[in-house]
Amino acid sequence: MPGLVSVKTPPEAPPLRITVPADSSPAPIRPSSDRSDPPNPKTASPLLRRPPSPSPSTSRAKPSPDRSSGKKKSPEKPLLDESSLDNPDLGPFLLKLARDTIASGDGPGKALEYALRASKSFERCLSDGEPSLDLAMSLHVVAAIYCSLGRFEEAVPVLERAIKVPDAARGADHALAAFSGYMQLGDTHSMLGQLDRSIECYKEGLKIQMGALGETDPRVAETCRYLAEAHVQAMQFDEAENLSKRTLEIHRVHSPPASLEEAADRRLMALICEAKGDYESALEHLVLASMAMIANGQENEVAAIDVSIGNIYMSLSRFDEAVFSYQKALTVFKSSKGDNHPSVASVFVRLADLYYKTGKLRESRSYCENALRIFAKPVPGTSPEEIASGMTEISAIYESFNEPEEALKLLQKAMKLLEDKPGQQSTIAGIEARMGVMFYMVGRYEAAHSSFESAVAKLKASGERKSAFYGVLLNQMGLACVQLFKIDEAAELFEEAREILEQECGPCHQDTLGVYSNLAATYDAMGRVEDAIEILEYVLKLREEKLGTANPDFDDEKKRLADLLKEAGRSRNKKAKSLENLIDPNSKRTKKEGSRKWSAFGFRN
């Protein structure tokens, strides 16, 4: 069975090209791209290579002149009579037509029609009980064309049908078809921002591949790395680390020392270690990866690793070494790619951040302006995602300068660059969340609430409603509601944030403690003094038994609790109750809005 349709490709790859093989010779089971180029994380962001963004849908045609003039257009003759689809020779012919149509540049619309009819023909010609690999291949092609048109929702059911056709137990050809289908379905879910579903599909694909090739095949290592990158995108770093360790072990057996494959594995491991705060291990992996790249003459990749090494040094407050690493990378990028390349701008952004942290504000601002000049006139081939990422980082520096309006402008530009790009919903949600914080800082609470609300909706749609980030976002939205006197909505948001952060971070985490404090203040404002007292007693008990009382928040919370107890006419209960049954989401409050008193103690961002 030939390779079916390409799964993920690196960002620098050309636009999606759909090919239909002309023969049926067996092909190895491997991830869609046999690339050996390693991941190239330019920043500390855990977001790795996303799939390329196909062009937006062009399937919506303009009104025809005949329709606008009131004339009726005679219906087009079908390409082929339905009865001819029973011909077993028709399916391969139609797939060849689809391939030729794409190759000739006539557009994917006609190719889609041919591919759809090919799949119908293969389905009609099925033998009883025999799975048809030709049908699976035609469905993969149909789905790929849908994706090239930006119609990802329509591709999903086609691929779900395709993965049910082959029987992996029948041999390598069927296993390849099933593997390819799961990987392609995973990519499609990823483009829709549905990371959890995407990861489940990749896991199924990996399971099939290991069943066919064994657990130590080099092609299995490539799929493990691919799945690890998806886990990193979902911020599931423990799972990503386990897969990356397996990848390193496989390549250690099958690849020579200091190979490109090992370098790619180590760069990914470094990113995972950095995200987990293990900077020393991250630095060790990056140094080994750099040595491998030097041995293979990969000058630009060495420079990219130098940027990552600079990031680690900065996290360790080893600023002189960070500057040296950044300057080394800058020299290479300028000589190999030109002074106006986005890679140069990305180093400028890192230097701007470093100089801000070392108090050299003039130098920091200068590097920000140099980077923005490059992003304003990018060289041909620069992706909108790359520019948007750089602008988002620079906005954070302007925020540190206490220039929220300038930071807002950059975030708005970044969001505009991404708004029509598929697979960017989670990134846009992150930008909207930051915009909400900016709006909140400048007192534009309605705008902040709208930004938070939009970000929450996107994260819900992409299946990220159980992440710690989602919980923090709910807390921020609750604070905006407090400023807008939407006290009931604020309470609901704080309650949901509490549940998520307790699960993801634990009750002693600072984010969780902040939500406890906000919830207590909200209950006090609603007149639920007893509930507010219960929460504050619980928080003080946590601090006294597990966190210590040196934190300045302890005295503040103790004073707040004393005020509430005085109001309630009782003393502190040292045996605080569990919060498990404290919050009753179905309880109804009958107090009128005007009768509510606002809490005397503050809320925490």
N, C-alpha and C positions, 0 to 999 in steps of 0.2 A: 504493500500500500504506500503510495507516495506521501510525502509530507502534505498536510492539508492546507491550512491557512495560518499565516504567521500570527503568533500570539504577541506579547509585548515586545516592543522594539525600543532601543535607546532613544533619548530625546533628539539626538543629532541625525536620526534616520530620515530618509525622504518620506513624503506622504504615503499613506497606505496604498500598496499595489496588490491587487488581487490576482493570483495566478491559479490556473487550473492545470495540473499536470496532465501530460498526454499519455503517460504510461501508467502501469500499475505495479511497478517493481517495489519490493519492500524497502522501507526506510527505517532508520533507527528511531527509537523513541527518545526524544530529547525535548528540552524546553524550546520554545519557538525561536529564540535567537541563540545561535551558537557563539555569541560574542564572548570574547575573552577580556574585553575592556572592563575595568573595575568600576564600582560605583565611585562617583566623583563628588562627594559632599563638600560644597564650598563653604558652608557655614555650619554652625552647631545645630541647625534645625534638624529634627528627626525625620523631616519629610525628604524621602529619597526620590529617585527617578520616577516620575509619573509616566503613564503611557502617553504617546504623542497625541495631540489633539486634532482629530480629523476636522475637516472644514465643516462649518455649520450647515444645517440642512438646506439644500437648494431645491427640495422637492416641491415647494409651493410655487406653482406656476402663476404667471401674471394672467389677467383676464384676456381672452383672445379677442382680436378685432371683431370676429363674427358675433361673439356674445355681446360685446358692448354695442354693436350696431343693431341688435335685435334679430339677426339672422340665425337660423338654426343650423348647427353643424351636423353633418351626417356622421353617425358613429363609425369609429375606425374598425376596419376588418381585423378580426383576431389574427395573430401571427400564424397560428396553426389551429386546425380543427381539433376539438377536444378528443374526438375518437382516435386521432393519430397518436395520442399520448400512450396508447397501449403498445406501440412499436418499441421493442427493447433496444433498438439502435438509436432511438430519438434522444434519450437522456444524454449520452456522451456527446452527441452532435450539438445539443443546446448548450452544454457546459463549454464546449469549444467556442461557440458563438459568444457566450458571455465573456470568455477570456479575450477573444479577439476584439470585442467591443471596448473593453477596458483598455487594451493595448493601443487601440486606434485613437483613443482620446474622445470618443463619442459621448462619454459621460456615463455615470453609473446607473442612470434611470433605465435605459434599455437593457443594460447588462443584468439588472435586477429582474427584469421581466423574463429574460432568457433563463436565468438561474432558478427562478420560481417554477417555471414550466418544466425545467429539467428535473427538479425534485418531485414534481407531480408525476412525471413519467416514470421515474425510478420507483415511486411508491406504488404505482399501478402495476408495475411489472414484478413486484415482490413475489418470491416463491414462498409457499406456505411454511412458516416457521423458520425461514432462513433470513438472518439479518443481512442487510445490504450495505456494504461499505460505500458503494457509489451513492446511495441515498444520504448517508452520513456526510460524505464529502460535499455533496450539493447543498445540504443544509448549512454546512460551515461557510460555504461561499456566499449563500444568501445572507447569513448573519454578518459576514464581513462587509458586504455591500451596504447593508443597513447602517452599520457603524460608520462607514465612510460618508454616509449622508447625514450623520448625527442623529440617527433614529435608533438610539440604543435600547429604548423600551421595547421596540418591535423585534430587536435581535434576540432578546432574552428568551421568549418562548420558543423561537426557532432552535436555539442552542439547547434548551431543555429537552426538546424533541430529539435533537441529534445525539445527545449523550445516552439516550435510551436504545439507540439502534444497534451499536456494536456489542459484542459479547467478548469481554477481555479474556475469558477462559479459552477462547478458540484460537489463540495464538498472537504473534507479534503484530500482525496487521490490525486486528480488532483492538488490541491494547493501545496501539498508536492512535487509532481513531477516537477511542474513549478518552485517552490522555489529552489529546489535542482539543477535544470538545470541552472538557472541564477547564483547561487553561484559558481557552477563548471565552468561556462563560465567566470565568473569574475576572478576566480583563474588562469585560463588558460591565459587570457589576462595579468594578473599580471606577470606570468612567462615569458611572451614575453616582459615585460617592458612597456606595454601599460596601464598605470595607469588610464588615463581618461576613457578608455573603461571599465576597470575593475570596477571602481567606479560606472559607469552607470548601470552595471549588478547587482552589490550589491544593488543599490537603488531599482531596479525593484524587486529583491528578497525580500527586506524588505517590499515593498509595498504589495506584495502578502501575505507575512506572517502576516502583520498587518490586512489585510482584512479577513484572516481566523481565527486569534486568538484574535484580538483586540489589541489596542495600549499599553496596560499595562501588557501583559503577560511576565513572566520572560524570556521566550525564545526569545521574541522580543528584550529584553534588551541585550541579548548576540549578536544578529545580529547588533544592534545599535553600540555596542562596536567594533564589527568586522569592520563595515563600518567606524567608527571613526578612527581606526588604519590605514585604507587605505587612509583616508584624511590626516592623519599625514604624511604618506609616500609621499604624493603628496604636502606636505607643505601647505595644505589648513586648517589652524588652526582654523579659525572661525567656519567652518562647523564641524570640529572634536569636538570643544568645545560644540556646541549645542547638538550633539548626545551624548556626554559623560554626559552632564547634564541630559538628558532624561534617560539615563541608570541608573544614581544614583537615580533618583526619583522612577523609577520602583523597583529597588532593596531595596530602603528604605521602600517600602510598603510590599514587598513579602519576604524579608530576615530578619533574626534577626540582632540586632545591632552588629557591629564589625564583620560582616561576611566576608568570603573570597571573595565573589562577590563584596562587597563594597570596600574591599582593592584593588582589581584589577581595579575597576573604578577610585579610587582615584589616583592610580599610573599613570594611563593614563592621568587623569586631570592634575597631576603635570607635566608630560612631556609637555603637551600642554601649560600650564601656563609658564613653563620655556622657551619654544620656543618663546613665545610672550613677554618675558622679565618681566613677573609678578612673580618675585622670591619669594616674601613673600607668595603669595597664593600657589605657588608650594610647599613651605616648609610646609605650614599648611596641605595640602593634604598628603604629605609624612609622616608626624608625625602621622596622623590619620591612615594611611595605616599600618604603623609599629606597632601601638598599636593593630590593628586587627590581624596582623600576630602573634604577641607575644601571644595574647589570644588563637590563634589556634595552637600554638606550632610549627610554621613554621620557624625554626631557620635560614635556608639558605636564605629564602625569606626576613627575617628581615635584614640579612647581605647585600643582594642586595639593599634593600631600604636604608641602611646606606650609601652605595656608592652614591646613587642618592642624599641623603641629603648632603653628602660631596661636591658633584658637585654644589649644590645650595649655600652652604656656601662659596665656592670658588668664585662663581659669585658675591657674596655680599662682597668679600674681607675679610671674617671672617675666616682667614687662620688657626688659632689655633683650632677652632671648626671643620673645614674641616679635619684637620689631625686626630683629635680624632675620627671622623666618619669613615674615611678610615681605621684607625688602628683597630677599633672594627670589621669592616668587614673582614679585613685581618686575624685576629685571628680566626674567625669562619671558613672562607674558608680553611685555612691551617689545622685546626683540623678535619674538616668534609670531605674535598676533597683531601687533600695532598698538599705538597709544590710545586708540579709541575703542578698544574691544571691551565687551562686558566683563571679561575676566580681570582686566585692569581695574575696572570700576569696583568689582567685588573686593579687591584688595584694598582699594581706597576706603571702602566702607569699614573694613576690619581695622584699618589704621585710625580712622576717625573715632571708632568706638574705644580703641586702646588709649588714644590721646585724651579723650574725655575722662576716662577712668583714672588717668594719671594727672588730671588737673590742667592739661595744656589745651584750653578751650579754643584758642585761636587756631592752632594746628588742626584740631578736630573739625572745626567749622570749615576750614579750607579744604580738607579732604572730602567732606560731605558735598561741597559745591563742585569739586572736580568730578566726583562720581555722578552727580546729577547732570552735569554737562554731557557726560557720555551717554547717560540714559535718555537724555532729551533728543539726541541724534544718534541712535544706535546704528551699528554697521549692519549691512544686509545679512539676513539669516539669524539675527538675534530674536529669541522667542519672547513673546509677551510675558510668559511666566517668569523668565529670568529678570526682566525689567521690574515687574511687579514685586518680586522678592527683594530686589535691591532697594526699591522705594520704601517698602515696609520696614526694612532694617534702618534706613536713614530716618524714617519718621520716629522710630524709638529714640534715636539720638536727639532729635529736635524736642521730643517730649522731655528728655533729660535736661535740655537747655531751658526748660520751662517756657516753651513756645508751642502750646497745644494747637493753636490755629494753623501754624505751618505744618505741624505733624498731621493734622486732619486733612489738609490739602493733599499731602502725599499719599495718605491712605485712600482717599477718594479716587486719586489717579490710578493707584494700584488696583482697586476694585473694578474700575472701569475697564482696565486692560483684561481682566479675567472673567468679566460677567457673562460673556458669550462662549467661554471655553468649557467644553465638557470635562467632567472629572475634577472640577475645581471647587465644588460646593463646600467642602470642608475648609479649604483655604480661604474662600470668601467669608465663611462664617467666622473664622479667626480674625479676619480684617474687620468685619462688622463689630465683633466684640471689642476690639481695640478702639474703634471709632466711638462705640458707646461709652467707653471709659473717658475718651477725650471730651465728648459732649458733656459728660457728667462733671468733669473738672472745670469746664467753663460755664457751668450752670444752665446748660440747655437740656433740661431733664426730659422733655417730651421727645426730643431727637435721640437722646440716650436710650430711652425706653424702646423706641422704634427700632434702633439698631440692635439692641439686645434681643428683642422679640424676633427679628428676622434671622439672627444668628441661631437662636434656639430652634426655630422651625427647620433650618437647614440641617442642624446636627441631629434632630429627631428623624428627619427623612433619611439621613445617611447611616442611621443605626448607632450613633455615638452617644446616646442619652444616658449611658451608665459610666462615662469616663469622669475622671476628676476635673478635667477642664469644664465639662458640662455643669458639674456641681458649682464650680467657682462662678461660671457665667450666670447661673440662676441666682446666686447670691448678689451679684452686681445688678442684675435686673430688679431684684427685690429692693435694693437701695434706691434705685431710680423710682420705684413705686412709692417708697416712703416719701421722697421729695415731692411727689405728685399727689400725696394724701390718698393713695390707693392702698389703704392699710390691709384690707382683706386679701387682695392679690399678693401683697408683699409677704403676708404670713404663709400663704400657700407655697410661694417660691422658696422661702427660707426653709419650710418643712421638707420640701422635695430635695433641696440642696443638702440639708442635714442627712437625709437617708443615704444619698449617693456618696457624700464625703465620708460618712462613717464606714461605709462598705469599702470604698476605694483607698482611703487614707488612714482610717482608724480614728477613734475619738480624741486622741492626744495630739493630732496634727494641728498646726496653727490655723489652717484654712477651716478645719472643722470647728475649732474653738471660736473662731470669728463668727461662723454661722450661728453657733449656740448663743453668742452674745447678742447678735442681731435679732434672733428669734425671741429671746427674753425681752428685749426692748419693744418688739412688736406686740407681744402678748400684754406687756404693761400698758402700751398705748390703747389696746383693745379692751382694757379693763380686766384682763385675765391675770390678775396679780398672783394668784396661787401657782398658775403654770409658770409664770416668769420666775417666781421664787424657786420652784423645783429645778428649773434649768440652771440657775445661778448656783444653787447648792451643789448640784452635780458637777459643774465646772470647777468650783472651788475644791471639791473633794478630789477631782482629778489632779489639780495642780498640787495640792498638799501631799498626795500619796505617790504621784508618779513624775511630776514635772518640777517640783520645787516651788518655793514662794518668792524667789528672787525676781521673777518677772514683774515689771511695773504694772502689768495688767491685773495682777493678783490683788493689789491694794485697791485698784479702781473697782474691780468686780466685788470685792468685799464691802466697799462703801455702798455700792449700788444695792447689794443684797440687804445691808443694814437699813437703808432707806425704805425698801419694800417691806421688810419685816416690821418696821415701826409703823408703816401704814396699815399693815394687816393685824397689828397688835399682838405679835408673838415673837419668839426668839428663834434662832437658827437651829434647824434640825441637822445634826452632824451625820446622821445616817441617811444620806440622800437616796432617793428612789431611782431605779433605773428609768431611762427615758423610753424604754421599749413600748410601754403602753401610755405614755404621757400625752401624745398628740392624737387627738381624735378627729380625722379629716371630715367626718360626717356631722360633727357638732354644729349646731346652728346658733348664731349670735343674733340677738334681737335688738341690741342697742342701735340707736339711730346714729348716722354719721356725725351729726352735729354734737352728739353727747360724748363722743370719744375724747379722751384726754391723751395728748402725746407724751411719750415717755420722757422722763426727766433726764435719762442717760442716753448717751450717743450710740450711733451705729458704727460698725467697723467695715472698712473697705477690704 
